[in-house]
Amino acid sequence: MELENTVSFSHHTPNNSDDRFFVSHCHLYYELLYIVGGEIEVNLEGVQFHMEKDTALLIPPLKYHTVLRSNITSDRLVIEFPDSAVATEIKEKFEKNAENIFLIRNKESIDILQKLGKYLYTQDSNMTYRTLLHALFVELIYSLTENEPCINQKPPQPHPVIEKILGYIEENLDRNITINDIAKKFFLSPSSVSHLFKQQMKISVKQYALNKKMIYASKLIQEGIPLNIVAERCGYFNYSSFYKIFLKFNETMPSELNKRGPL
């Protein structure tokens, strides 16, 4: 279900689970995952989270994540929204908090998520409760902005080498860095980099870097940056090469994405 073409709500059970959740991926929007029942394991940028009933996880844009395991009773609510859905007056603080939020357990936020689930699962929610769902979403965003996200739990720490590699890739999206470049930078063998990265991130270094470039390119295009400049900022000085890769990744021409405007 979508609200004003910006916020979407979906309910996932073992019988209707979306396969994409089990493949390492990232996107341009926020994703909030709330566990209604059961348990799941989520890998977020190399950090593993164990989630159980009445816990939630806020995943910022451009952060790789995947569901590693869910038990047979897993029942979850997924809310996806762009940064434009966050009120201007709290956007800066919300974005700062979002980078530090791990498991959300505070009672106020969980109570709101429980209400969202209740009305979302109602058969006529598409009509009767649309306004209420939007109001609860806004209340949830303010709650996540103003409250401590988690109580009595230290955040899990990413593998120190992986954390450095992720930072290095992020800082060099305008270059075509290779495994050899990464290995040389961190005094490791290429095979060690490849094995460790795949083990921790559930995706290859090459695919991770390429996907990051294409998501970043999508963001720049929707901000109105000229396509040739976008290609250069992603390390492509031959627009034809960039176009072919972008089309394969997005199944949408760059010019068409540009027409949609900002998220």
N, C-alpha and C positions, 0 to 999 in steps of 0.2 A: 504493500500500500504506500502511495506517495502523498505528501502534503505539499501543495503549491510547487510541485516539480523540483523540490530541493531536498526534502527529507523523506527517506523511505524506511518503512518498517517491514520486517519479514520474520516469520516464525519457522524454525527448523526443528524437525524431529528425526529420529533414525529412518523413518519411512519417507521423508521428503527432503532430506539433506541435499544441499547444493554441492556438487562435486568440487567446485572451485575452492571451497574452504579447506580441502585436503591437499591442495597444491600451493607451494610457496608463491605468494603474489603480493603486489602492492598497488596502490591506486592514489588518485588525487584528492580523495575525500576522507573524512574521519569515519571510523567504524567503531561502534560501541557494541560489545558482545556481552549479553547478560544471560546467565545460566538460570533457567527456570527450575530445572530438575536434572539430576544425574551429575556426571563429572566429565571433564575433558582436559586434555593437555594442549596448550598452545605455545608455539615457538614464535617469538617476536624479536626479530633482528638478533637471533642467536641466543636469546634468553628464554628459558622454558618456564611457563606458568602452569600450575595445577589449579584448575577452577572447579568449584563445586557449587551447589545450590545457593542462590542469593549472593553471588559474587559477579562482578562485571569488570571488563577490561576495555579501556579506551585506546584505540590504535590510531595514532596520528597519520596524516597523509605521507606517502612516500616511504613508509616503514614496512619492510617485508615481514610476512607472517603466514602461518599455516596451522591448521588443527592437526595435531599429531595423532591423537587418539580420543575417541569418545565411547563411553559405554552404552549399553543397549537402551538405557533409560534417558539418554541425553536429550534435553529439551532446551532450546535457546532462542532468545529474542535478539535480532540484529537490527541496529539502527545505523543508517548510513546518511551522512550529511556533509555538504561543502562548508568551507569556512565562512561563506557568505550567509549561512544560516545562523551564525553567532552574532548577537547584537554588537554594534560598533563600540559601545561604551565599555564592554567587557572583553572585547576580542583579544587585546594584547595580553591581559592577565590569563585568559582562558588558554591561549596558545602556549604561554609559558608553563602553565600548570600541566597541560597535555603532554609536554615533553618529559615530565617527571612522574606522572600518574602510572601506577602499576595496577594492583588489584583494588578495585573500588568496593569498599565495605561499609562506608558510613551510612547510618540508618536513614537519613533524609533522602539520599540518592536512591537507595534500594527501595524505599517506600514508593518513590515516584515511578521507578521501573516496574514494580509490582502492579501499580495502577495502570501503567501503559499496557502491560501484558493483558490485564483483565479486560480493558476496553478494546484492545486490538483483536482479541480472540472472539469478541462478540460478533455474531453473524452480520448484523447491519452496521458494523463499525465504519464502513465506507461512507455512510451518509450521516447517521445520527451522531457519531462521536468524533467526526473530523476536527471540529473546533476544539473539543476537549483534548484530543491527542496533541494538537499543536500547542495548546496552553501547557500541557504537561511536559512536552519537549522543551519549551522555553524555560520552565521551572527547573528541569533537570540540568540544563546548561548553566544556569545561575548557581545551582547547588554544587556542580563540579568546579565552578570557578571560585566559590567562597569557602568550601569545606575541605578538610583533609580527606584525601581519597581512600586512605587505608588505615586501619587501626592495629597496632601491635604486630606488625609484620615488616621485616626488613626486605627491601626489594632484592630479587635475585640479581647477581652480577654477571654480565657477559664475559666470555673468555677474553682475557686482556689482549691477546694477539688479534682476535677477530674484531674487537672493538677498534683497534688501530687500523686494520685493513679496511673496515667499513668507512672510517673517517677519511682514509687516503682515497678511496674510490669516490666518495662524495665530493672531495676537494678537487678532483681531476676529471670531472664529467666532460670537460672541454678537450680532453686528450684521449687517445686510444691506448690506454695502459694495458699491459699484458700480465699474465701470471709471472713471467720472468721479471718484469718491472717491480711487482709486489714482492717477489722473493728477494730480490736484490735490496729493496728498501728496508726490509725487516730481517735480513740476514738469515733467510731460510731457503730450503731447496724448493723448486717449483712443485715437486710431488708432495712435499709436506704442506705447502699452501693449499694445493688442490684438495688433499685429503681432509685437512682440518676444516676448511671452509665448507665443504660438502657435508661433513659430519655435523657441524654446528648450525649451518644455515639451511640445510635441506635443499640446496640448489648449487649449481656450479658457479665458480667465480665469473666465468665468461657470460653466462646467462644472467646472473645478477647485475653485472655492470651494464649489459645491453638493455635490460629491462628498466634499470634506473634512468638511463639516457632517454629512453622513449617516453617514460612517464614525465621526466623533466621537460622534454620537448613539448609534450601535450600541454603542460602547464604554461610554458612560454607562449605557445601559439594562442591559447585561450586568453592570455594577457595582451594579445595584440602585437607581439613582436614579429617583425617581418620574417618570412620563412627562411630566407637565405641566412639571416642572422641566427635564427634558431639552429639551423644545421651547423653553423660554425661553433656555436656555444656548446654543441654536443659532440664536437670533435670531427665533424664531417665538412670537408672543404670541397667536396664534390656533391652538389645538391642531388644529382641523380641517384647516387648511392644512398643518401639519407632518405630520399623519397621511397625507394624500394623497401628499405628496412622498416620505415615508419608504417607504410601501408600493410606490410606483413604483420606487424605487431598490433596495430590498431584496427585493421580492416576498414579503415576510414582514411580518405585522402586528407593531407594536412590542410588544404584549402577549405574543406568541408568542416573540419574541426574549428577552424578560425571563425566560421560564420555563426557558430553557436554562442560566441562571446564568452566572457568569464564565467567560471562556476559560481 
